[in-house]
Amino acid sequence: DIPIDEQQKFEKKLSGLYLEKGEYLLREGKPPHKVSFVVSGLFRAYYLTESGDEKTIAFRGRGKPLSAYSSFLNGEPAKFSIQALEKSLLLFITIEDFNTLCSENILWKNITNQYYVNLFIEKEARERELMSDDAEKRYNRFVKDYPGLFERINHYYIASYLGISNVTLSRIRNKTESK
C-alpha cells in the first residue's frame, strides 16, 4: 500500500539496464552501487572458494530484487558476484537515491526492513536444507521451487546450488525420472 506520490518519486529515480547472458551486474570485491529489480531474465549469485570453485548461493528471476545486501548494509565490497544467465532487463535505483527516499519517508525503511526479514527467512531455510537434507531431498525441493529452471540454465550451476557434483545431480535426475 504505497501512496501514489511515493510510487511516483520512486519511479522517477529508476533507470533501465540490459545485460547479455554471461554479463555481470556485480563482481566480487566491488562495492554495490544500485538496488535492481529483475524485469526479465535470470541471474545467479555465487562466490568463489579459495580453490577456485564456484558456489551458487541464489537464483533470481522476474519480479525479484537483486543486490549485494550485506555489502550495502555494511558499506563493504561485495563478497560474491551476480551474473546474468540469460539476456535480462533490470530496473535499478542508485543506493544514494534509495537512501534519500528512506530518509524522506519511513515507509521505504519499513518496506526495506520487511524485505530483509523475508531474505533472512529464505537464507535460514536454505541453511537448514543444506545442513540437514540429503541430496535427493534438496533436488526435489529445487524442482518444486524453481519449475522449468533445468531447461534454462547450465546444470553445473544447479549442482553447485545444491551442494553436489554434476555426477550426483545426473544420478539423482535419472533415478527420479525413472520412477
Phi and psi in degrees as a GROMACS rama.xvg file:
@    title "Ramachandran Plot"
@    xaxis  label "Phi"
@    yaxis  label "Psi"
@TYPE xy
-93.2629  124.805  ILE-2
-57.1089  148.34  PRO-3
-54.5025  -43.2253  ILE-4
-63.8311  -36.0532  ASP-5
-71.9421  -38.6509  GLU-6
-58.2699  -43.994  GLN-7
-65.445  -41.1139  GLN-8
-58.6869  -45.3067  LYS-9
-63.0786  -49.3192  PHE-10
-61.3651  -33.8775  GLU-11
-66.279  -24.1687  LYS-12
-91.9373  -5.12776  LYS-13
-80.3187  144.468  LEU-14
-129.689  159.724  SER-15
-101.138  154.024  GLY-16
-147.88  123.897  LEU-17
-98.5528  136.309  TYR-18
-127.498  138.604  LEU-19
-83.7193  160.551  GLU-20
-53.8681  130.438  LYS-21
93.6707  -16.3128  GLY-22
-75.4609  159.336  GLU-23
-108.286  135.463  TYR-24
-80.5309  -36.4219  LEU-25
-152.409  140.014  LEU-26
-110.378  144.198  ARG-27
-51.9354  138.153  GLU-28
91.5013  -9.84654  GLY-29
-102.216  145.565  LYS-30
-75.6508  142.304  PRO-31
-73.6531  139.785  PRO-32
-117.32  -4.13773  HIS-33
-150.508  157.29  LYS-34
-110.005  124.506  VAL-35
-113.568  160.871  SER-36
-132.64  126.724  PHE-37
-77.3939  117.452  VAL-38
-87.6667  -44.5267  VAL-39
-151.912  156.609  SER-40
102.977  -167.126  GLY-41
-150.854  142.172  LEU-42
-130.58  158.083  PHE-43
-128.635  145.47  ARG-44
-107.745  134.429  ALA-45
-151.104  158.705  TYR-46
-124.554  163.072  TYR-47
-103.663  135.817  LEU-48
-79.3433  171.166  THR-49
-60.4725  -28.8006  GLU-50
-85.7068  0.616927  SER-51
91.7555  4.73501  GLY-52
-76.6233  142.789  ASP-53
-90.2551  134.372  GLU-54
-122.472  107.986  LYS-55
-75.2815  127.982  THR-56
-107.483  -18.9295  ILE-57
-164.612  152.887  ALA-58
-117.145  140.532  PHE-59
-134.919  129.988  ARG-60
-123.386  -162.541  GLY-61
-47.5028  132.902  ARG-62
85.3301  -1.10377  GLY-63
-101.124  141.261  LYS-64
-70.7835  156.646  PRO-65
-150.869  119.035  LEU-66
-170.976  177.27  SER-67
-98.0693  84.3282  ALA-68
-64.8946  -39.0798  TYR-69
-64.95  -37.8664  SER-70
-66.4406  -39.9455  SER-71
-59.3971  -45.6583  PHE-72
-70.0855  -39.1919  LEU-73
-89.5069  -10.6993  ASN-74
67.8862  31.272  GLY-75
-114.98  162.766  GLU-76
-61.7541  154.261  PRO-77
-63.2911  143.182  ALA-78
-96.9546  -0.960661  LYS-79
-147.561  169.251  PHE-80
-108.281  154.749  SER-81
-123.8  119.264  ILE-82
-122.777  139.61  GLN-83
-75.2939  129.48  ALA-84
-95.7417  -9.82207  LEU-85
-146.837  165.318  GLU-86
-57.5675  129.06  LYS-87
-138.5  152.915  SER-88
-121.101  130.784  LEU-89
-121.647  150.962  LEU-90
-108.802  139.653  LEU-91
-140.21  158.379  PHE-92
-127.104  139.06  ILE-93
-68.4476  154.669  THR-94
-61.9426  -37.7897  ILE-95
-61.2082  -47.132  GLU-96
-64.6538  -38.4751  ASP-97
-66.1466  -41.4323  PHE-98
-62.1234  -36.9113  ASN-99
-62.6386  -46.5062  THR-100
-57.0035  -45.2269  LEU-101
-63.5455  -36.2306  CYS-102
-74.7352  -22.7339  SER-103
-87.8933  -24.9593  GLU-104
-151.382  123.139  ASN-105
-58.8499  -23.5354  ILE-106
-51.361  -44.6544  LEU-107
-68.0866  -35.8778  TRP-108
-65.6157  -40.4938  LYS-109
-64.3742  -42.2039  ASN-110
-62.5471  -44.6727  ILE-111
-62.6044  -44.774  THR-112
-61.5837  -40.4002  ASN-113
-64.0463  -39.0359  GLN-114
-62.8926  -42.7114  TYR-115
-62.3635  -37.7506  TYR-116
-62.3502  -46.7529  VAL-117
-62.1229  -41.1416  ASN-118
-64.2667  -41.2149  LEU-119
-61.0862  -45.0858  PHE-120
-61.5644  -42.835  ILE-121
-61.764  -45.8346  GLU-122
-66.4689  -38.7834  LYS-123
-64.9419  -40.9667  GLU-124
-64.4107  -41.3896  ALA-125
-63.6523  -43.3908  ARG-126
-61.0349  -46.0561  GLU-127
-59.6852  -43.9744  ARG-128
-59.7029  -46.2009  GLU-129
-67.1607  -31.8425  LEU-130
-85.3356  -27.8838  MET-131
-120.86  -20.957  SER-132
-92.8617  146.825  ASP-133
-77.7761  170.664  ASP-134
-60.0364  -39.8429  ALA-135
-66.5953  -39.9689  GLU-136
-66.1566  -41.2033  LYS-137
-62.4874  -41.7027  ARG-138
-59.9478  -48.7179  TYR-139
-61.4008  -39.3969  ASN-140
-66.6018  -40.3996  ARG-141
-60.2166  -46.7965  PHE-142
-59.3986  -40.2445  VAL-143
-69.6497  -44.8758  LYS-144
-76.7351  -26.35  ASP-145
-127.381  64.9028  TYR-146
-60.8546  135.421  PRO-147
82.6771  -4.04188  GLY-148
-70.6579  -30.71  LEU-149
-58.8051  -33.2246  PHE-150
-79.4901  -14.3621  GLU-151
-100.664  -24.2485  ARG-152
-135.127  166.176  ILE-153
-62.717  130.801  ASN-154
-65.837  -21.3286  HIS-155
-57.8772  -40.9834  TYR-156
-66.5083  -37.8454  TYR-157
-67.7338  -45.6471  ILE-158
-59.1906  -42.8673  ALA-159
-60.3292  -43.3279  SER-160
-63.1149  -38.6852  TYR-161
-79.9159  -10.5485  LEU-162
76.562  31.782  GLY-163
-133.081  170.06  ILE-164
-83.199  164.563  SER-165
-60.3031  -37.8786  ASN-166
-62.8931  -45.5082  VAL-167
-64.165  -40.6604  THR-168
-60.0782  -46.1195  LEU-169
-61.228  -43.2122  SER-170
-61.2384  -46.0997  ARG-171
-65.1544  -42.2426  ILE-172
-61.9209  -46.1835  ARG-173
-60.5284  -44.0248  ASN-174
-63.3357  -44.244  LYS-175
-67.6372  -41.3067  THR-176
-72.2892  -22.7393  GLU-177
-84.931  -6.52491  SER-178
